Amino acid sequence: MHELSVTEAILKTVLKHAAVNSVHKILSISLQISKLSDLEDNWIQRYFDYLSKDTVAAGALLKIERLPLLVRCEGCAKSFETEPADIGNMVCPSCGEKKVALVPGKQYIIKNMEAV
């Protein structure tokens, strides 16, 4: 249910930018969310639809892009993409080192919004 608080923060941010830029209607919002995040796309949209009623964001479509999971090799310091299921069995493709660390990635980013 933490999607609710995240969605509230997204709405608050886009409404603030809409007011500053004299926006009459927000049509869509592009979000980037890490694959590691457990936020559910459909719940974010549902909460957004509910919370944005009677605002310039009412009816806006959330375009959600999942960002790849990044890890950094502790041997050569190079970063590479992986999948959550592979976290326990990773080997650096550059140097073969097995010690890798997750690059922080549970975040979400408001990339842009389409508005009139």
Contacts in CASP RR format, 6 or more apart in sequence:
PFRMAT RR
TARGET T0000
AUTHOR 0000-0000-0000
METHOD contacts of the structure
MODEL  1
MHELSVTEAILKTVLKHAAVNSVHKILSISLQISKLSDLEDNWIQRYFDY
LSKDTVAAGALLKIERLPLLVRCEGCAKSFETEPADIGNMVCPSCGEKKV
ALVPGKQYIIKNMEAV
2 39 0 8 1.000
3 39 0 8 1.000
3 40 0 8 1.000
3 43 0 8 1.000
3 44 0 8 1.000
3 47 0 8 1.000
4 47 0 8 1.000
6 39 0 8 1.000
6 44 0 8 1.000
6 108 0 8 1.000
7 44 0 8 1.000
7 47 0 8 1.000
7 48 0 8 1.000
7 51 0 8 1.000
8 47 0 8 1.000
8 51 0 8 1.000
10 29 0 8 1.000
10 31 0 8 1.000
10 44 0 8 1.000
10 48 0 8 1.000
10 108 0 8 1.000
10 110 0 8 1.000
11 48 0 8 1.000
11 51 0 8 1.000
11 52 0 8 1.000
11 55 0 8 1.000
11 57 0 8 1.000
13 110 0 8 1.000
14 26 0 8 1.000
14 29 0 8 1.000
14 57 0 8 1.000
14 60 0 8 1.000
14 110 0 8 1.000
14 113 0 8 1.000
15 55 0 8 1.000
15 56 0 8 1.000
15 57 0 8 1.000
17 23 0 8 1.000
17 113 0 8 1.000
18 26 0 8 1.000
18 56 0 8 1.000
18 57 0 8 1.000
18 113 0 8 1.000
18 115 0 8 1.000
21 115 0 8 1.000
23 56 0 8 1.000
23 115 0 8 1.000
23 116 0 8 1.000
24 56 0 8 1.000
24 115 0 8 1.000
24 116 0 8 1.000
25 56 0 8 1.000
25 115 0 8 1.000
25 116 0 8 1.000
26 56 0 8 1.000
26 57 0 8 1.000
26 60 0 8 1.000
26 113 0 8 1.000
26 114 0 8 1.000
26 115 0 8 1.000
27 60 0 8 1.000
27 61 0 8 1.000
27 113 0 8 1.000
27 114 0 8 1.000
27 115 0 8 1.000
27 116 0 8 1.000
28 60 0 8 1.000
28 61 0 8 1.000
28 62 0 8 1.000
28 63 0 8 1.000
28 113 0 8 1.000
28 114 0 8 1.000
29 57 0 8 1.000
29 60 0 8 1.000
29 61 0 8 1.000
29 62 0 8 1.000
29 63 0 8 1.000
29 110 0 8 1.000
29 112 0 8 1.000
29 113 0 8 1.000
29 114 0 8 1.000
30 63 0 8 1.000
30 65 0 8 1.000
30 110 0 8 1.000
30 111 0 8 1.000
30 112 0 8 1.000
30 113 0 8 1.000
30 114 0 8 1.000
31 44 0 8 1.000
31 62 0 8 1.000
31 63 0 8 1.000
31 64 0 8 1.000
31 65 0 8 1.000
31 108 0 8 1.000
31 109 0 8 1.000
31 110 0 8 1.000
31 111 0 8 1.000
32 64 0 8 1.000
32 65 0 8 1.000
32 66 0 8 1.000
32 67 0 8 1.000
32 108 0 8 1.000
32 109 0 8 1.000
32 111 0 8 1.000
33 39 0 8 1.000
33 41 0 8 1.000
33 64 0 8 1.000
33 65 0 8 1.000
33 66 0 8 1.000
33 67 0 8 1.000
33 107 0 8 1.000
33 108 0 8 1.000
33 109 0 8 1.000
34 66 0 8 1.000
34 67 0 8 1.000
34 69 0 8 1.000
34 105 0 8 1.000
34 106 0 8 1.000
34 107 0 8 1.000
34 108 0 8 1.000
35 66 0 8 1.000
35 67 0 8 1.000
35 68 0 8 1.000
35 69 0 8 1.000
35 83 0 8 1.000
35 84 0 8 1.000
36 69 0 8 1.000
36 84 0 8 1.000
36 102 0 8 1.000
36 105 0 8 1.000
36 106 0 8 1.000
37 105 0 8 1.000
37 106 0 8 1.000
37 107 0 8 1.000
37 108 0 8 1.000
39 108 0 8 1.000
41 62 0 8 1.000
41 64 0 8 1.000
44 62 0 8 1.000
44 64 0 8 1.000
45 61 0 8 1.000
45 62 0 8 1.000
48 57 0 8 1.000
48 60 0 8 1.000
48 62 0 8 1.000
49 59 0 8 1.000
52 58 0 8 1.000
52 59 0 8 1.000
52 60 0 8 1.000
56 115 0 8 1.000
60 113 0 8 1.000
65 111 0 8 1.000
67 105 0 8 1.000
67 109 0 8 1.000
68 81 0 8 1.000
68 82 0 8 1.000
69 81 0 8 1.000
69 82 0 8 1.000
69 83 0 8 1.000
69 84 0 8 1.000
69 87 0 8 1.000
69 102 0 8 1.000
69 105 0 8 1.000
70 79 0 8 1.000
70 80 0 8 1.000
70 81 0 8 1.000
70 82 0 8 1.000
70 102 0 8 1.000
70 103 0 8 1.000
70 105 0 8 1.000
71 79 0 8 1.000
71 80 0 8 1.000
71 81 0 8 1.000
71 82 0 8 1.000
71 87 0 8 1.000
71 90 0 8 1.000
71 100 0 8 1.000
71 101 0 8 1.000
71 102 0 8 1.000
71 103 0 8 1.000
72 78 0 8 1.000
72 79 0 8 1.000
72 100 0 8 1.000
72 101 0 8 1.000
72 102 0 8 1.000
72 103 0 8 1.000
73 79 0 8 1.000
73 80 0 8 1.000
73 92 0 8 1.000
73 94 0 8 1.000
73 95 0 8 1.000
73 96 0 8 1.000
73 97 0 8 1.000
73 99 0 8 1.000
73 100 0 8 1.000
74 97 0 8 1.000
74 99 0 8 1.000
74 100 0 8 1.000
74 101 0 8 1.000
75 92 0 8 1.000
75 95 0 8 1.000
75 97 0 8 1.000
75 99 0 8 1.000
76 92 0 8 1.000
76 94 0 8 1.000
76 95 0 8 1.000
76 97 0 8 1.000
78 92 0 8 1.000
78 94 0 8 1.000
78 95 0 8 1.000
79 103 0 8 1.000
80 92 0 8 1.000
80 93 0 8 1.000
80 94 0 8 1.000
82 90 0 8 1.000
87 102 0 8 1.000
90 98 0 8 1.000
90 100 0 8 1.000
91 97 0 8 1.000
91 98 0 8 1.000
92 98 0 8 1.000
92 100 0 8 1.000
END
